[in-house]
């Protein structure tokens, strides 16, 4: 009995060519090999199957497939088709896909990009589902490697050195107050900024001290933080209903200009930089490439 290791792609192609051409010379030309090489392959096929698969034609031209060879015709065609499909590049049809994508990101980038990203996906891929999950630092690397998370969006400090990354956006910080705030619409100077009551969004560390406070402290200054929340989503509504000031990324606050007035923050602050990261194993994956393209579009950059 022949072993699967005895057969290879060259012999399968030889068998297929002979079944089609029924002529050794023509089959050799079809495969781009010499006639002696074709004859050697045919002899190898006869040895593997333990019988002659092709018999010389009594008319002296070409060969005639044996009944066994004819029975192999559909099997050979199926195997070669399968191999061809195996070597085809992976495809992704967003219009037909039922894929679920998981994006790990914190609330801030989710608010800045989430609505635009979902609208793009729903338009191009109505069957695709999108899940936002909070990054868990101790598990994120393993989740990315296993494919439980497709991409991570956030600051560079949350990314693994082995991941592939690209900057999505940089954003300046601005200070918001409610419409009709008693402070008025005038320029927000440092003295007014420090004296006013502030809302601080803080998800870790001291809930009443953030990067703005550290920047002020370097100048020997201090502001009046009277309220702290862990949620970026609740901050705009809290500011819109109180006399609190709040300093957040401009891209986030621009969505709430109907209820908020925005001002240049008098403190010098480094811009916020948000990037997208993915595992190298997904770099050439068609579905992940498509997802990244939608995220780039939502961020306003070209893929």
FENNORTA-V737511 format. One line per field, one symbol per residue. ss: DSSP state (h for helix, s for strand, l for the rest). phi: phi as a letter, one per 30 degrees, with the letter a starting at -180 (. if undefined). Layout:
# FENNORTA-V737511
ss=???
phi=???
This chain:
# FENNORTA-V737511
ss=lllhhhllhhhhhhhhhhhhhllhhhhhhhhlllhhhhhhhhhhhhhhhllllsssllllllssslhhhhhhhhhhhhhhhhhhhhhllllllllllllsssssslhhhhhhhhhhhhhhhhhhllllssssslllhhhhhhhhhhllllsssslhhhlllllsssssssslsssssslllllllllllhhhhhhlssssslllllllllhhhhhhhllllllssssssllhhhhhhhhhllllssssshhhhhhhlllssssslllllllssssssslhhhlllhhhhhhhhhhhhhhllll
phi=.dcdddcbdddddddddddddhadddddddcibddddddddddddddddiadcbcedddibibcddedddddedddddddddddddddddcbcddcdcdcccccaddeddddcedddddddddcbdcdcbbcbddcedceddddddjdbdbcbldddccddddcbbdcabbdcbccbddieddicdecddddeddddbcccbcaiddcbbddddddddcicbccdcbbbdcdddeeddddcbcdcbcbeedddddbddcbccbdddddbdddccbcbbdedcdcddddddeddddddddibdd
